[in-house]
């Protein structure tokens, strides 16, 4: 009697076992798994920044001399606080760390996002990872070229009554903020292309939003560039607009 009932009992348990095993076979990550994965990617990115910052701190004196040479002012830079020289060295090291770690940061962002995309979406977006770093480097390079013109524009307003004695900390804060702003804001074409690949935006939508985007570019360029000069936001705004138009062409040629 017991032997006869055993198969029916086993068959009754089989569906529940299958249901219990289904989530494990589906490959869907839980919220806790997502948070753990995000923490891992952030830790790896920060570790790369720390390594890059160590390089920047080691060569801090040389970097300070190079950046000082871009200022059309031949006198000494004045440190007003006792801790300013160390703070300047630390800030420069941090900016250098972010620049050097950008390939790792881009890859960690991709590694976190990629599992949520389909195989065709991953294939189309993957080549743009290299361009993401190149656009960041392009932004830093443009900031380097604009720097002497921006500082020269600001210094031309000094007179006999208003003589400028540059504060070292403010100058290097100005330079580092400018470099990061140019580098990060030039990443937006990569974001637009990625959004087009997953069907969020289209070339037609970007064309119809051109006026709003131009206004937004002007506001952002003026807000994120320090110093109050006209050269920095002007160059950044024009560069962003040209990249925006180029992005529209690329998205349209891809059929989206």
Residue pairs with C-beta under 8 A, 6 or more apart in sequence:
29 37
29 115
37 112
38 112
41 108
41 109
41 111
41 112
42 108
44 104
44 108
45 101
45 104
45 105
45 108
48 97
48 100
48 101
48 104
48 105
49 94
49 97
49 98
49 101
49 105
50 97
51 97
51 100
51 101
52 96
52 97
52 98
52 99
52 100
52 101
53 93
53 94
53 96
53 97
54 93
54 97
55 96
55 97
55 100
56 63
56 92
56 93
56 94
56 95
56 96
56 97
56 100
57 89
57 90
57 92
57 93
59 96
60 89
60 92
60 93
63 92
63 96
64 88
64 89
64 92
64 172
67 92
67 172
67 175
68 77
70 144
70 147
70 148
70 151
70 175
71 77
71 148
71 151
71 166
71 171
72 148
72 151
72 152
72 155
73 151
73 155
73 164
73 166
75 165
75 166
77 166
77 167
77 168
77 171
78 165
78 166
78 167
78 168
79 85
79 88
79 167
79 168
79 169
80 167
80 169
81 87
81 169
84 168
84 169
85 168
87 169
88 168
88 169
88 172
91 172
91 173
91 176
92 172
92 176
94 176
95 176
95 179
95 180
98 105
98 180
99 136
99 140
99 179
99 183
102 133
102 136
102 137
102 183
103 133
106 129
106 132
106 133
107 129
110 125
110 126
110 129
114 122
117 125
117 198
121 197
121 198
124 197
125 193
125 194
125 197
128 190
128 193
128 194
131 190
132 187
132 190
135 186
135 187
135 189
135 190
135 243
136 183
136 184
136 186
136 187
137 183
138 186
139 179
139 181
139 182
139 183
139 184
139 185
139 186
139 187
139 239
140 179
140 182
140 183
142 182
142 186
142 235
142 236
142 239
143 178
143 179
143 181
143 182
143 183
143 232
144 179
146 178
146 182
146 231
146 232
146 235
146 236
147 175
147 178
149 231
150 178
150 227
150 229
150 231
150 232
151 227
151 229
153 229
153 230
153 231
154 227
154 228
154 229
155 164
158 164
173 226
174 226
174 227
177 224
177 226
178 225
178 226
178 227
178 232
181 224
181 225
181 226
181 236
182 236
185 220
185 221
185 224
185 236
185 240
186 239
186 240
186 243
188 240
188 243
188 244
189 243
189 244
189 246
189 247
192 201
192 206
192 244
192 247
192 251
193 247
193 250
193 251
195 201
196 202
196 203
196 251
196 254
196 256
197 256
199 256
201 251
202 251
202 256
203 248
203 249
203 251
203 252
203 256
206 213
206 244
206 247
206 248
206 251
207 248
213 244
214 241
217 237
217 240
217 241
217 244
218 233
218 237
220 240
221 232
221 233
221 234
221 236
221 237
221 240
222 233
222 237
224 236
225 232
225 233
225 236
226 232
